[in-house]
Amino acid sequence: MKNSQDFVDFVKDQLDALRDLQGARLFGGVGLSAHGVQFAMIIGNVLYFVVDDTTRPAYEAMGSQCFSYTTRVRRVEVRRYFALPAELLEDRERLMALARESMEIAAKPRKTKA
């Protein structure tokens, strides 16, 4: 699933108010980070934000799906990343609020499984 450079540039432009926004190759997509913390990724022309147990329900209520991929054996769901509904890409204020929320979540230390 390849990204179009136009889409990546559009997303970066919409998020330009974030200081130190960086994009780097990631699994055939682009990982977005700020201040050294990856908070989003673009894969297959879809923007995914980092979520946690407190924010995931809001994304599910918007009809969003988590990032997933298929291996030879099974379908893998990465529930840490949820797609941003396409209509929110045009709403810069809402997009920035969700991006900042995602940055805060991504910056928190993750709980390790025992």
Contact map, one row per residue, 1 for C-alpha under 8 A:
111000000000000000000000000110000000000000110000000000000000000000000000000000000000000000000000000000000000000000
111100000000000000000000000110000000000000111000000000000000000000000000000000000000000000000000000000000000000000
111110110000000000000000000010000000000001111000000000000000000000000000000000000000000000000000000000000000000000
011111110000000000000000000000000000000000001000000000000000000000000000000000000000000000000000000000000000000000
001111111000000000000000000000000000000000000000000000000000000000000000000000000000000000000000000000000000000000
000111111100000000000000000000000000000000000000000000000000000000000000000000000000000000000000000000000000000000
001111111110000000000000000000000000000000001000000000000000000000000000000000000000000000000000000000000000000000
001111111111000000000000000001000000000001001000000000000000000000000000000000000000000000000000000000000000000000
000011111111100000000000000000000000000000000000000000000000000000000000000000000000000000000000000000000000000000
000001111111110000000000000000000000000000000000000000000000000000000000000000000000000000000000000000000000000000
000000111111111000000000000000000000000000000010000000000000000000000000000000000000000010000000000000000000000000
000000011111111100001000000000000000000000000000000000000000000000000000000000000000000000000000000000000000000000
000000001111111100000000000000000000000000000000000000000000000000000000000000000000000000000000000000000000000000
000000000111111110000000000000000000000000000000000000000000000000000000000000000000000011010010000000000000000000
000000000011111111001000000000000000000000000000000000000000000000000000000000000000000000010011001000000000000000
000000000001111111101000000000000000000000000000000000000000000000000000000000000000000000000000000000000000000000
000000000000011111100000000000000000000000000000000000000000000000000000000000000000000000000001000000000000000000
000000000000001111111000000000000100000000000000000000000000000000000000000000000000000000000000000000000000000000
000000000000000111111000000000000110000000000000000000000000000000000000000000000000000000000000000000000000000000
000000000000000001111100000000001110000000000000000000000000000000000000000000000000000000000000000000000000000000
000000000001001101111110000000011110000000000000000000000000000000000000000000000000000000000000000000000000000000
000000000000000000011111000000011100000000000000000000000000000000000000000000000000000000000000000000000000000000
000000000000000000001111100001111000000000000000000000000000000000000000000000000000000000000000000000000000000000
000000000000000000000111110001110000000000000000000000000000000000000000000000000000000000000000000000000000000000
000000000000000000000011111111100000000000000000000000000000000000000000000000000000000000000000000000000000000000
000000000000000000000001111111100000000010000000000000000000000000000000000000000000000000000000000000000000000000
000000000000000000000000111111000000000000000000000000000000000000000000000000000000000000000000000000000000000000
110000000000000000000000111111000000000000100000000000000000000000000000000000000000000000000000000000000000000000
111000000000000000000000111111100000000011110000000000000000000000000000000000000000000000000000000000000000000000
000000010000000000000011111111110000000011100000000000000000000000000000000000000000000000000000000000000000000000
000000000000000000000011110011111000011111000000000000000000000000000000000000000000000000000000000000000000000000
000000000000000000001111000001111100011111000000000000000000000000000000000000000000000000000000000000000000000000
000000000000000000011110000000111111111100000000000000000000000000000000000000000000000000000000000000000000000000
000000000000000001111100000000011111111000000000000000000000000000000000000000000000000000000000000000100000000000
000000000000000000111000000000001111100000000000000000000000000000000000000000000000000000000000000000000000000000
000000000000000000000000000000001111110000000000000000000000000000000000000000000000000000000000000000000000000000
000000000000000000000000000000001111111000000000000000000000000000000000000000000000000000000000000000100110000000
000000000000000000000000000000111101111110000000000000000000000000000000000000000000000000000000000000100100000000
000000000000000000000000000000111100111110000000110000000000000000000000000000000000000000000000001001101100000000
000000000000000000000000000000111000011111000011110000000000000000000000000000001000000000000000001001000000000000
000000000000000000000000010011110000011111100011100000000000000000000000000000000000000000000000000000000000000000
001000010000000000000000000011110000000111111111000000000000000000000000000000000000000000000000000000000000000000
111000000000000000000000000111000000000011111111000000000000000000000000000000000000000000000000000000000000000000
111000000000000000000000000010000000000001111100000000000000000000000000000000000000000000000000000000000000000000
011100110000000000000000000000000000000001111110000000000000000000000000000000000000000000000000000000000000000000
000000000000000000000000000000000000000001111111000000000000000000000000000000000011010000000000000000000000000000
000000000010000000000000000000000000000111101111100000000000000000000000000000000011000000000000000000000000000000
000000000000000000000000000000000000000111100111110000000000000001100000000000001111000000000000000000000000000000
000000000000000000000000000000000000001110000011111000000000000000000000000000001111000000000000011001000000000000
000000000000000000000000000000000000001100000001111100000000000000000000000000011100000000000000000001101100000000
000000000000000000000000000000000000000000000000111111110000000000000000000000111100000000000000000001001100000000
000000000000000000000000000000000000000000000000011111110000000000000000000000010000000000000000000000001000000000
000000000000000000000000000000000000000000000000001111111000000000000000000000000000000000000000000000000000000000
000000000000000000000000000000000000000000000000001111111000000000000000000000000000000000000000000000000000000000
000000000000000000000000000000000000000000000000001111111110000000000000000000000000000000000000000000000000000000
000000000000000000000000000000000000000000000000001111111111000000000000000000000100000000000000000000000000000000
000000000000000000000000000000000000000000000000000011111111100000000000000000000000000000000000000000000000000000
000000000000000000000000000000000000000000000000000000111111110000000000000000000000000000000000000000000000000000
000000000000000000000000000000000000000000000000000000111111111110000000000000000111000000000000000000000000000000
000000000000000000000000000000000000000000000000000000011111111110000000000000000000000000000000000000000000000000
000000000000000000000000000000000000000000000000000000001111111100000000000000000000000000000000000000000000000000
000000000000000000000000000000000000000000000000000000000111111100000000000000000000100000000000000000000000000000
000000000000000000000000000000000000000000000000000000000011111110000000000000000000100000000000000000000000000000
000000000000000000000000000000000000000000000000000000000011111111000000000000000111100000000000000000000000000000
000000000000000000000000000000000000000000000000000000000011001111100000000000000110000000000000000000000000000000
000000000000000000000000000000000000000000000001000000000000000111110000000011111110000000000000000000000000000000
000000000000000000000000000000000000000000000001000000000000000011111000000011101110000000000000000000000000000000
000000000000000000000000000000000000000000000000000000000000000001111100001111000000000000000000000000000000000000
000000000000000000000000000000000000000000000000000000000000000000111110001110000000000000000000000000000000000000
000000000000000000000000000000000000000000000000000000000000000000011111111100000000000000000000000000000000000000
000000000000000000000000000000000000000000000000000000000000000000001111111100000000000000000000000000000000000000
000000000000000000000000000000000000000000000000000000000000000000000111110000000000000000000000000000000000000000
000000000000000000000000000000000000000000000000000000000000000000000111111000000000000000000000000000000000000000
000000000000000000000000000000000000000000000000000000000000000000000111111100000000000000000000000000000000000000
000000000000000000000000000000000000000000000000000000000000000000011110111110000000000000000000000000000000000000
000000000000000000000000000000000000000000000000000000000000000000011110011111000000000000000000000000000000000000
000000000000000000000000000000000000000000000000000000000000000001111000001111100000000000000000000000000000000000
000000000000000000000000000000000000000000000000000000000000000001110000000111111000000000000000000000000000000000
000000000000000000000000000000000000000000000000001000000000000001100000000011111100000000000000000000000000000000
000000000000000000000000000000000000000000000000011100000000000001000000000001111100000000000000000000000000000000
000000000000000000000000000000000000000100000001111000000000000001100000000001111110000000000000000000000000000000
000000000000000000000000000000000000000000000001111000010010000111100000000000111111000000000000000000000000000000
000000000000000000000000000000000000000000000111100000000010000111100000000000001111100000000000000000000000000000
000000000000000000000000000000000000000000000111100000000010000100000000000000000111110110000000000000000000000000
000000000000000000000000000000000000000000000000000000000000011100000000000000000011111110000000000000000000000000
000000000000000000000000000000000000000000000100000000000000000000000000000000000001111111000000000000000000000000
000000000000000000000000000000000000000000000000000000000000000000000000000000000000111111100000000000000000000000
000000000000000000000000000000000000000000000000000000000000000000000000000000000001111111110110000000000000000000
000000000010010000000000000000000000000000000000000000000000000000000000000000000001111111110010000000000000000000
000000000000010000000000000000000000000000000000000000000000000000000000000000000000011111110010000000000000000000
000000000000000000000000000000000000000000000000000000000000000000000000000000000000001111111110000000000000000000
000000000000011000000000000000000000000000000000000000000000000000000000000000000000000111111111000000000000000000
000000000000000000000000000000000000000000000000000000000000000000000000000000000000000000111111100000000000000000
000000000000000000000000000000000000000000000000000000000000000000000000000000000000000100111111110000000000000000
000000000000011000000000000000000000000000000000000000000000000000000000000000000000000111111111111000000000000000
000000000000001010000000000000000000000000000000000000000000000000000000000000000000000000011111111100000000000000
000000000000000000000000000000000000000000000000000000000000000000000000000000000000000000001111111110000000000000
000000000000000000000000000000000000000000000000100000000000000000000000000000000000000000000111111111000000000000
000000000000001000000000000000000000001100000000100000000000000000000000000000000000000000000011111111100000000000
000000000000000000000000000000000000000000000000000000000000000000000000000000000000000000000001111111110000000000
000000000000000000000000000000000000000000000000000000000000000000000000000000000000000000000000111111111000000000
000000000000000000000000000000000000001100000000111000000000000000000000000000000000000000000000011111111100000000
000000000000000000000000000000000100111000000000010000000000000000000000000000000000000000000000001111111110000000
000000000000000000000000000000000000000000000000000000000000000000000000000000000000000000000000000111111111000000
000000000000000000000000000000000000001000000000011100000000000000000000000000000000000000000000000011111111000000
000000000000000000000000000000000000111000000000011000000000000000000000000000000000000000000000000001111111100000
000000000000000000000000000000000000100000000000000000000000000000000000000000000000000000000000000000111111100000
000000000000000000000000000000000000000000000000000000000000000000000000000000000000000000000000000000011111110000
000000000000000000000000000000000000000000000000000000000000000000000000000000000000000000000000000000000111111000
000000000000000000000000000000000000000000000000000000000000000000000000000000000000000000000000000000000001111100
000000000000000000000000000000000000000000000000000000000000000000000000000000000000000000000000000000000000111110
000000000000000000000000000000000000000000000000000000000000000000000000000000000000000000000000000000000000011111
000000000000000000000000000000000000000000000000000000000000000000000000000000000000000000000000000000000000001111
000000000000000000000000000000000000000000000000000000000000000000000000000000000000000000000000000000000000000111
